[in-house]
Amino acid sequence: MKRIVIVGASAAGLTAAETLRRRGWDGRLTLIGEESRPPYDRPPLSKQILTGAWGPERATLRSLPDLARLRADLRLGQRAVALDVPGRRVRLGGGESIGFDALVIATGVAPRRLPDSDLAGVHVLRSLDDAIALRAALRAGPRVVVVGAGFLGTEVAAAARAMGLDVTVAEPEPVPVRRPFGDRIGALVAALHRDHGTRLRCGVPVRRLRGAGGRVTGVEFGDGTTLPADIVVLALGARPATVWLEGSGLRLGDGVGCDANCQAAPGIYAAGDVASWPNAHFGTRMRLEHRMNATEQAMAAAGNLLGDVTPFAPVPYFWTDQYDTRIQAYGIFPPDAEMRIVHGDPSDSHFAAAYGHHGRVVGVLGWNAPRQVRTLRRLVVDRAPWTTFAAIPALSPATVN
Amino acid sequence: MKVIVDQNKCVASGQCVLSAPEVFDQRAEDGIVVLRAETPPEGLADDVRQAVALCPAQAIWVEEQEDEQ
């Protein structure tokens, strides 16, 4: 093996490169990134970067000397457009073709849009450039409508509201963040937003954007009503960035389909938001758009590329910060799981909840309870029986601390 | 090895405590990182490097001593 190519230079691609070097790979290493910026971190984009608490440079992941220490052929501002699996080559947008002996795919996801998304005043938030553009638009004091109340939409709404703006979040589900956390936590997130003066329009889908003179003027709902807006932020989720892999022969369903070792084909691995793989810990195939997973999966994929044979079976971790509230979660949260408050009380804005599925604890969630949720994580790691909580209705703070 | 943490970047994930509980702790009130050992013994160096690599907020650094480089 002479040359390893990594496509995608965000958290997962960078971590794969660093892991390969740390693990002793001394051969050629090429890191290809579509954006011209050096690798940066995404969680602050919808938080500190948007509110202006941080300047954009603070999201940078590595200093230039640290990047140089990777001894990688860093191809920033270059887009991979095709993969030739049998020929072991990646073709770039400029026409260049780069050969590899092993490949890591870490191209992430691209935001979903609506028809008429090209109207002025319509934003998505995925890249640092997106965040800088949205920040500039928010500083003009617009009326803001955020379409989609997942983590990104609710974080953007909280940031815009913190800037004192008039903010409405539109969501077809009856409550925010319902898909990850269910109705009960969703209702608490709804109350959190209302308490901070953010309006919610839940339970009605958005039919289309309305515009005049090339500029967005509002959002039209499925029930025929409209809401005026100067800025519309689309937070509709994202699709795996796999267009460049079509026709490659790799299995593309929900992202790049990998085996338990993050391998998509011999010598070809995937990591981060773009990768789907069977997680043996939970006995289910998953694809995670979590910051922590980008790091962990890239470390695992790089290790397996170098000869480990280690199934990637993590307990996922993710978090969201909204206003002064931090929600942290370990594990998975199936829609048909049971949930119990196992520490504290939601009315005190400090509690932890456990989720049970098929008789096991599969997820734990902390609401302003970071130490408690970290301790409770052990129950997910151990696949503790759900009856743990049936016998003890609520753990006392002393027990979980 | 000298360990440096940035409490302003920390997002209270607790990954560092899971990796190296002898070196890191979390504040009771908000979970922000607290350094228990600024210059941990060599035997903990791999755990600390794991904490650096896993921190989702890039809030931990190490300065390696000269004899380790």
Chai-1 contact restraints between the chains, C-beta under 6 A:
chainA,res_idxA,chainB,res_idxB,connection_type,confidence,min_distance_angstrom,max_distance_angstrom,comment,restraint_id
A,R291,B,P56,contact,1.0,0.0,6.0,A-B,restraint_1
A,M292,B,P56,contact,1.0,0.0,6.0,A-B,restraint_2
A,P370,B,A12,contact,1.0,0.0,6.0,A-B,restraint_3
A,P370,B,G14,contact,1.0,0.0,6.0,A-B,restraint_4
A,P370,B,G31,contact,1.0,0.0,6.0,A-B,restraint_5
A,R371,B,Q26,contact,1.0,0.0,6.0,A-B,restraint_6
A,R371,B,G31,contact,1.0,0.0,6.0,A-B,restraint_7
A,R374,B,G14,contact,1.0,0.0,6.0,A-B,restraint_8
